Structure formats: structure tokens, C-alpha cells
Amino acid sequence: MRYLITAILMLCMATAGVSAADKDAATGWSIYRGDRAFHGVAHTKLPEEPVMLWSVDTGGPVKSSAVVGHGMAYVGSDSGKVFAIKLADGSVAWTFETQGPVEAPPTLDGDALYVGSTDTMFYKLDARNGKLLWKFETFDKVIGAANVIDDPTKPDRRLVLVGSYDGYLYALDAVDGKQVWRSETTDPINGAPAISKGRAIFGGCDGSLHVINLADGKEIRNVEVGSIISASPAVDGDRAFVGHFGNEFVCVDLGTGDTIWRYSKTRFEYRSSAALTDKLAIFGGRDRQMHAVTRDEGKVVWNFRGRGKFDSSPVIVGDRVVFGSADGRLRMLTIDDGKLAWEYEIGADITASPAVTEGMIIIGAEDGSVYAFGKAAKQENQKAGN
């Protein structure tokens, strides 16, 4: 059944003109938030009661969110290193050292791994062995994930899109790392650019949601939301969903620039990126709550309250939603009513977002470790015995 579902997904994407990398992202977790538009949806199944399978000490707080592929989890650390960790047993396959903390989530595209660092550099590594293939220098730190797409003007060329604190969104040639174009904003770019309908959509410290033409890097639209955007927007067609420091979460029409609805229930910031179902937008807040609202009107469906701020972005897995918290807990809630289904106390702040694929949850914490949760070997053996 799993293979049938995967085949159907890939067939649908092929008819829509989606690249091979996008197919990988839709069925795995090769990119931050799971796909190019950052829907935050995982196509896998988790056990009802996941157990910790392994943990790896990286030598520094882990704010980077992991990606998964080639049987490994790839993640950055404030120790200044990028780690490739084997899913099977948690052993470290290789590390790559930068000159500053690595807060950015990596992006996997085939055998290439792209990742930025606070050392102002953006790197392309060989995902198989960690070898440096090229690096590109920006004018400030890079803490957001990259996105990789086919160039609309040259279909045989791949573009790597990444934002920097220098205020530019860069489009780089994936082969040699040379700049194809760059789009200037007035302030640092925190998050990653989502892709939809030939456009890159991202927010920044200038309080605007920027809509950029992928063909030439020209700005199509600038939507002012009122305050700093640190999250990456979740985009579906012409609608973008994102929170900001002005204590609001908004839904924006990218075609007109109009704000469709505003959600503001507390005097706290929203730094968590949203996860989208066909009816709901789910996102965390610094009010210590996970919020689920209707996509069409922004009306409350449920709220779940924890004991710490929710900067970790949620991931939808079937009828569950998974996320971390500053209270040191990794949780799963039921999507229908927001009730607690499972939790695990790591005991350290979790600001990273989970990677969920192959029946596993991979997440880092500020105690310096990366954790893997899934089905215990004993459970697998019992199932095989039955």
C-alpha cells in the first residue's frame, strides 16, 4: 500500500511538471518543512508511542532543523559543524566544519547538500562524504534554509535560492555557485523562500512579505504585514500563511496583496512556521500555545497550551501534529481536537523543527544533541512474530 500511495503521488506530480527533487521532497524530508512550498506535511506513519532510538552529541546547541536522505539525517550545530548521522544506528558518517554556528537547516538535492552558516558563507557539500564542492560568500550570516528549483529561463540549470542577513535573496547556479541574480530588501532575511507559481515568497526584518519573479529576481509584490517576520511562510497557490513579531498571524493573497484575515489573540510574537491541512493552518506562538485555525477565515478550531514558548514549527503526520517546545518536551497532538496524544521530555529548549520521515522523528535540542524517535526494535520483532 505504501508503494502504491508513493507511486500515485509521483504520477500526480509528474503530470503537474514537478521536478525529481520535488518528488523526493514530497515523499521524504529533503528540505525544511517537507516540500518547496513549506506545507509542513510528512508522508509517513509514526507509532502511537514513539521511543527514543538514539541521540548524538554535536558539541553545541542545535537550532538547525534536520533533513533526511541517503539513509542519513543532516543537521547543523552551534559547534560550527554540519553532521551526517546514520538513521540506522545514530553513528556519525561525516562532519564538515564551518567558521561559525550553523543555525540554518540544510537542503538536500540529489547528492548535493546546501547549508548556510553564521560565518557569512553558503556551502555546497557532497552529501555522501561531506566534501566541499563550492562556497559562496554573502555579506552577513545565513540562518535560513535554501530552496532548489529548475531555472525558468534555462530548464537544464538548477537554481539555489537563499536569503542572508545582508538583506539579499540570492539565486545561485547549482553547478558552480555563481550568482545568477539577487533581489534586495532593506533588512535581514531570517527564513527561507517558499516556491509557488514561478515565484519565491519570503519575509524579513523589514516587516514585509516579498514576492519575487524566479525568472529575473524582480519583485512582483511587497506586502507589508506590520512587523518583523522571522518564520518561513507556508504557501498554497496564491495564499501565504505567516506570523510576525507584531503579535499577529496573517493570511495574505499573493495575487492582490490583500490581507485575507488576521489572527491576534494574545500579546505575544509568532515565530513558528505554519503546517497546512486542506482546512487548517497550525502554528505555534510565544504565548505557550499551539493554534489551529481555519484556513479560509482564521477562526479558532482549538488551542493547546504548554509550559514554554512554541518557536518550533509543527509537522502534520496523518491525524497527528508533532512539534517541540521551550519547556523541553517533544509532543504529538490529535489534529481534530488538539488533545495531547504523546510527549517525551528531553529536558532542554527545543527551537528546531522536527524532520519526520521513514517512520521516524529527528529533532535537535539546545542541550547539543540530535534525537531520533520511532518504533522500538522489540515492537518490530513482535509484529514480525505475529
C-alpha positions in Angstrom: 0.0 0.0 0.0 2.8 2.4 0.9 4.4 1.9 -2.5 1.1 2.4 -4.3 0.5 5.7 -2.5 4.0 6.9 -3.3 3.5 5.9 -7.0 0.3 7.9 -7.1 1.9 10.9 -5.6 4.8 10.8 -8.0 2.4 10.3 -11.0 0.4 13.3 -10.0 3.5 15.5 -9.7 4.9 14.3 -13.0 1.7 15.5 -14.7 2.0 18.8 -13.0 5.5 19.3 -14.3 7.3 18.9 -10.9 11.0 18.1 -10.8 12.5 14.9 -9.4 13.8 16.8 -6.4 10.3 18.0 -5.7 9.1 14.4 -5.8 11.7 13.4 -3.3 10.7 16.3 -1.0 7.0 15.3 -1.2 7.6 11.7 -0.2 10.6 12.2 2.1 12.2 15.1 4.0 14.9 16.5 1.9 14.0 20.1 2.5 12.9 22.2 5.5 9.2 21.9 6.1 9.0 18.9 3.8 8.3 20.5 0.4 9.1 23.5 -1.8 6.1 25.5 -0.6 6.7 24.6 3.1 3.4 22.9 3.9 4.9 21.1 6.9 3.3 17.7 6.0 5.1 14.4 6.3 4.1 11.4 4.2 4.8 8.6 6.6 3.3 6.8 9.6 4.5 7.1 13.2 4.0 4.6 16.0 1.4 5.6 18.6 4.1 5.7 21.3 7.5 6.5 19.7 10.6 5.6 21.7 14.0 7.2 21.6 16.2 5.2 19.2 19.4 7.2 19.6 20.9 10.6 20.4 24.1 12.2 19.1 26.1 15.0 21.0 27.1 17.7 18.5 29.1 19.8 20.9 26.8 22.8 20.8 23.2 23.8 20.9 21.2 22.5 17.9 18.9 25.2 16.4 19.1 23.8 12.9 16.3 21.6 11.7 17.4 18.3 10.1 16.7 17.0 6.6 16.8 13.3 5.7 18.1 11.3 2.7 20.6 8.6 1.7 19.8 6.8 5.0 21.1 9.8 6.9 20.0 12.8 8.9 21.8 16.0 8.0 21.8 18.9 10.6 23.9 21.9 11.7 25.1 22.7 15.2 26.3 25.8 17.1 29.6 23.9 17.4 30.1 25.2 13.8 29.8 21.8 12.2 27.4 20.1 9.8 26.6 16.5 10.8 25.6 13.5 8.7 24.1 10.9 11.0 23.2 7.3 10.0 19.5 6.7 10.7 20.1 3.0 11.4 22.2 3.4 14.5 22.9 7.1 15.1 26.6 6.8 14.2 28.2 9.9 12.6 29.1 9.3 9.0 30.9 12.6 8.5 31.2 16.2 9.7 32.0 19.4 7.9 33.4 22.4 9.9 32.5 26.0 9.2 33.8 29.1 10.9 30.6 29.9 12.9 27.5 28.3 14.4 25.3 26.6 11.9 21.7 27.5 12.7 20.3 27.1 9.1 18.5 23.9 8.2 20.4 22.1 5.3 18.7 21.4 2.0 19.3 18.1 0.2 19.0 18.0 -3.6 20.1 14.6 -5.0 23.7 14.1 -3.9 24.2 17.8 -3.1 23.7 19.2 0.4 23.4 23.0 0.7 23.7 24.9 4.0 24.5 28.3 5.3 26.5 29.4 8.3 26.8 32.4 10.6 30.3 32.8 9.1 28.6 34.5 6.1 29.3 31.6 3.8 26.8 29.4 2.0 28.2 25.9 1.2 27.5 23.1 -1.3 28.7 19.7 0.0 28.7 16.2 -1.3 26.0 14.6 0.8 27.8 11.2 0.5 31.1 12.2 2.1 30.9 15.9 3.2 33.4 17.1 0.6 33.2 20.8 -0.1 32.1 21.4 -3.7 31.9 25.2 -3.6 31.1 28.1 -1.3 29.6 31.5 -1.8 30.2 34.5 0.4 27.4 36.8 1.4 27.8 40.0 3.5 26.3 38.6 6.7 25.2 35.4 8.4 22.9 32.9 6.7 20.4 31.2 9.1 17.6 30.3 6.8 17.2 27.2 4.6 17.8 27.2 0.9 15.3 26.2 -1.8 16.4 24.5 -5.1 14.4 24.7 -8.4 14.7 24.4 -12.1 15.7 27.8 -13.7 12.6 29.0 -15.6 14.8 30.6 -18.2 17.2 27.6 -18.6 15.5 24.3 -17.8 18.9 22.5 -17.8 20.1 24.7 -14.9 19.2 24.4 -11.3 19.0 27.5 -9.1 19.7 27.6 -5.4 17.8 30.3 -3.6 19.0 31.5 -0.2 18.5 34.6 1.9 21.1 36.4 4.1 21.2 38.8 6.9 22.7 41.2 4.4 19.2 41.8 3.0 19.6 39.9 -0.3 17.9 36.9 -1.7 20.4 35.1 -3.9 19.9 32.9 -6.9 23.0 30.8 -7.5 23.9 28.3 -10.2 23.8 24.9 -8.5 26.8 23.7 -10.6 29.4 26.3 -9.8 27.8 28.6 -7.1 28.0 31.7 -9.3 25.4 34.4 -8.8 22.6 34.4 -11.4 20.6 37.2 -9.8 20.0 38.8 -6.4 17.0 40.6 -5.0 17.5 43.4 -2.5 15.4 44.1 0.6 16.1 46.8 3.2 16.7 44.5 6.2 18.0 41.0 7.2 16.2 37.9 5.8 15.6 35.3 8.6 13.6 32.5 7.0 13.6 30.5 3.8 11.9 31.3 0.4 8.9 29.3 -0.4 8.2 28.5 -4.0 4.8 28.8 -5.8 3.7 29.5 -9.3 7.1 30.7 -10.5 7.6 32.9 -7.5 9.8 33.0 -4.4 7.9 34.2 -1.3 9.8 35.2 1.9 9.6 37.6 4.8 12.2 39.7 6.6 13.1 42.2 9.3 11.6 45.0 7.1 8.1 43.7 8.1 7.2 42.8 4.5 6.3 39.6 2.6 8.3 39.7 -0.6 7.1 38.1 -3.8 9.9 37.6 -6.4 9.8 36.5 -10.0 12.0 33.5 -10.3 12.9 34.2 -13.9 14.8 37.5 -13.2 14.7 38.2 -9.5 12.4 41.2 -9.9 10.0 42.0 -7.1 6.4 41.4 -8.2 4.8 42.4 -4.9 5.7 43.8 -1.5 3.1 43.1 1.2 3.5 45.0 4.4 2.4 43.0 7.4 3.4 45.4 10.1 6.4 43.8 11.9 9.4 41.6 11.6 8.9 38.2 10.0 11.3 35.5 11.2 9.3 32.5 10.1 9.2 30.9 6.7 5.8 31.3 5.0 3.6 28.3 4.2 2.2 28.9 0.7 -0.7 27.2 -1.1 -1.4 28.7 -4.6 -2.0 32.4 -4.1 -2.3 32.2 -0.3 0.6 32.7 2.1 0.3 32.0 5.8 2.8 33.6 8.2 3.2 35.1 11.7 5.2 38.1 12.8 6.6 40.0 15.8 3.5 42.3 15.9 1.6 39.5 17.7 -0.4 38.5 14.6 -0.6 35.6 12.3 -1.9 36.5 8.8 -3.2 35.0 5.6 -2.2 37.0 2.5 -3.5 36.9 -1.1 -0.2 37.0 -3.1 -2.1 37.9 -6.3 -3.7 41.1 -4.9 -1.5 41.8 -1.9 -4.6 41.9 0.3 -4.6 40.5 3.8 -7.5 38.0 3.8 -7.5 37.6 7.6 -5.6 38.5 10.8 -5.3 36.3 13.9 -4.3 38.1 17.1 -5.5 36.6 20.3 -2.5 37.4 22.6 0.3 39.9 23.1 3.0 37.5 22.0 5.0 37.0 18.9 4.6 34.2 16.3 8.0 32.8 15.2 6.8 29.3 14.3 6.1 28.4 10.6 2.7 27.0 9.9 1.7 23.5 8.8 -1.3 23.2 6.5 -4.1 20.7 6.0 -6.8 21.2 3.4 -8.8 23.0 6.1 -6.5 24.2 8.9 -3.4 26.3 9.5 -1.5 25.1 12.6 1.3 27.2 14.2 3.0 27.9 17.5 3.3 31.1 19.5 5.3 32.6 22.2 2.1 32.6 24.2 3.0 28.9 25.0 0.2 27.8 22.7 -0.2 25.7 19.6 -3.0 27.3 17.5 -5.2 25.6 14.9 -7.4 28.0 12.8 -9.5 27.6 9.7 -7.6 28.4 6.5 -10.4 30.3 4.9 -11.3 32.7 7.8 -8.7 32.3 10.5 -11.3 31.2 13.1 -10.1 29.2 16.1 -10.6 25.4 16.0 -8.5 24.6 19.0 -5.6 25.8 21.2 -3.2 23.7 23.1 -1.3 25.2 26.0 2.2 24.1 27.1 4.7 25.4 29.6 7.1 27.2 27.3 7.1 29.2 24.1 6.5 27.3 20.8 9.1 28.5 18.3 9.4 25.0 16.9 7.4 24.6 13.7 4.8 21.8 13.7 4.7 18.9 11.3 1.5 17.1 10.3 1.7 13.3 10.2 -1.6 11.6 9.4 -4.0 12.6 12.1 -1.3 13.9 14.4 0.8 17.1 14.6 4.4 16.9 16.0 6.4 19.8 17.5 9.0 20.8 20.1 8.8 23.5 22.9 11.0 25.7 25.1 9.7 23.6 28.0 11.9 20.8 26.8 9.1 18.5 25.5 8.5 16.9 22.2 4.8 16.4 21.7 2.2 14.9 19.4 -1.4 16.2 19.4 -4.5 14.9 17.6 -5.4 17.3 14.7 -9.2 17.1 15.2 -9.3 18.4 18.8 -5.7 19.4 19.8 -5.6 16.8 22.6 -2.2 15.5 23.8 -1.5 12.1 22.3 2.1 11.6 23.3 5.0 13.5 24.7 8.7 13.0 25.6 10.7 15.2 28.0 14.1 15.9 26.5 14.7 18.5 29.2 16.3 21.3 27.1 14.8 24.0 25.0 13.7 22.8 21.5 13.6 25.6 19.0 14.4 23.4 16.0 11.6 21.9 14.0 11.1 18.2 13.6 12.0 16.2 10.4 9.6 13.4 10.0 10.1 10.6 7.5 10.6 6.8 7.3 8.6 6.3 10.5 11.0 8.5 12.5 11.1 11.9 14.1 14.5 13.6 14.0 15.0 16.8 16.1 17.7 18.7 17.8 17.7 20.5 21.2 19.7 23.2 22.8 21.5 20.7 25.1 23.6 20.0 22.0 22.1 16.7 21.0 20.1 15.4 18.0 17.5 12.8 18.9 15.7 10.1 16.8 12.3 8.7 17.8 10.4 5.8 16.2 9.3 2.2 16.6 11.3 0.1 19.1 13.2 -2.9 17.7 11.1 -5.1 20.1 7.9 -3.7 18.6 9.2 -4.6 15.1 10.1 -8.1 16.2 6.7 -8.7 17.9 5.0 -7.5 14.7 7.1 -9.9 12.6 6.3 -12.7 15.0 2.6 -12.2 14.6 
